[in-house]
Amino acid sequence: MHSFGFRANAVVTFAVTILAVVCAMASLSDNFNVPSPTAGVKVLNINWFQKQPNGNDEVSLTLNISADLQSLFTWNTKQVFVFVTAEYETPQNALNQVSLWDGIIPSKEHAQFSIHTTNKYRFVDQASHNNLRGKDFNLTLHWHIMPKTGKMSADKIVLTGYHLPNEYR
C-alpha cells in the first residue's frame, strides 16, 4: 500500500494539473472575443499655452473623453487600464507621446463613461524649445486588458485633426 504522503502528492499533482488546464482554457477563450470599442476625445479649450522658464513649451487642455469599452470585458477580464496620449512629430523624433490622462476600469459596468477634465499630466515638449507652437497632434486612447489568467493585450484608437496655436496664451 502507498503511504499517506504518496497519496497526498498524487491528489495535489492532479489538482494542479486540472487548475492549469482550466487556466489555459480560460486564456484561449479570449481569442473568440472580437471587441468593438468606440471612443471620442474632444479638446474643449486650450486653458493656457506658455513657454516655461527653461524654454520648454507647456499646454493645459480641457478634454471631454467619452468611450464605450464594454466589449473589451469577458469573464476572464480582471480590469482595463486606459489612457490618453498626445502624439506629434518633431525634427528630432518621428513620434513623441505625452500621457495626458489615465484611469483603471474595474468592471464592465464602469466601461461606458464620459469625463470632462483637464489633462492630469503635464503636456510639455522637453525635446527642444518652441516645438509645440503651431503643431498638429493626434489624441490617442490606449487600453491594456489585464486578464485573470493569460497574456495581457493592448490596442488603441487614434483621433486625428488637433492643432496648437501659433502664439502663446
C-alpha positions, -999 to +999 in steps of 0.1 A: +000+000+000+011+036-006+018+059+022-002+090+031+025+113+017+024+095-016-014+097-019-014+134-009+012+141-035-009+124-062-040+144-052-022+177-052-005+170-086-039+161-101-055+192-087-027+215-100-029+198-134-067+204-136-061+241-125-035+245-153-059+231-179-088+254-167-065+284-168-053+275-203-089+271-215-098+305-200-069+322-217-077+306-250-114+315-248-104+352-250-094+346-286-130+342-296-140+377-283-139+403-310-142+436-292-156+467-309-148+496-286-158+532-295-143+564-282-141+601-287-118+627-273-125+664-278-104+694-269-129+718-255-104+745-245-068+754-245-066+768-210-031+781-214-001+777-237+031+790-224+069+789-225+084+776-193+114+795-178+137+766-190+124+772-226+101+742-230+066+746-242+037+736-219+000+733-227-031+728-205-061+714-222-097+708-212-108+675-226-141+656-230-133+619-230-161+595-239-158+558-245-177+526-246-152+498-238-178+472-226-169+449-254-134+445-240-147+427-210-151+389-209-155+366-180-116+364-179-110+402-177-098+415-144-095+452-153-087+475-182-061+503-179-070+532-202-050+563-210-050+592-235-018+604-251-010+634-273+012+623-302+032+645-326+063+647-347+094+669-343+125+671-364+144+651-337+117+623-333+092+608-357+069+600-327+066+619-295+040+607-269+028+626-239+004+610-215-024+634-206-049+613-186-053+577-173-077+555-154-085+520-144-118+504-153-125+476-128-156+461-144-179+461-174-204+483-155-178+512-154-166+507-190-191+532-206-181+567-194-179+603-203-154+625-184-149+663-186-114+670-173-082+689-177-050+670-186-040+650-155-003+651-165+017+680-180+017+683-217+054+695-221+077+692-250+112+685-235+130+676-267+137+712-278+124+747-274+094+762-291+084+729-306+047+729-299+037+762-314+015+756-345+020+719-341-006+693-354-011+664-330-033+634-325-051+623-294-049+585-289-070+564-265-049+534-255-061+504-234-044+474-218-066+445-210-054+427-178-069+392-177-073+370-147-052+344-165-033+345-197-015+372-216-022+409-214-033+426-246-033+462-258-048+483-285-057+519-293-080+543-312-062+573-329-082+605-332-067+630-356-071+666-365-059+687-335-038+718-338-020+740-313-020+778-317+010+796-333+013+821-303+015+816-266-016+824-244 
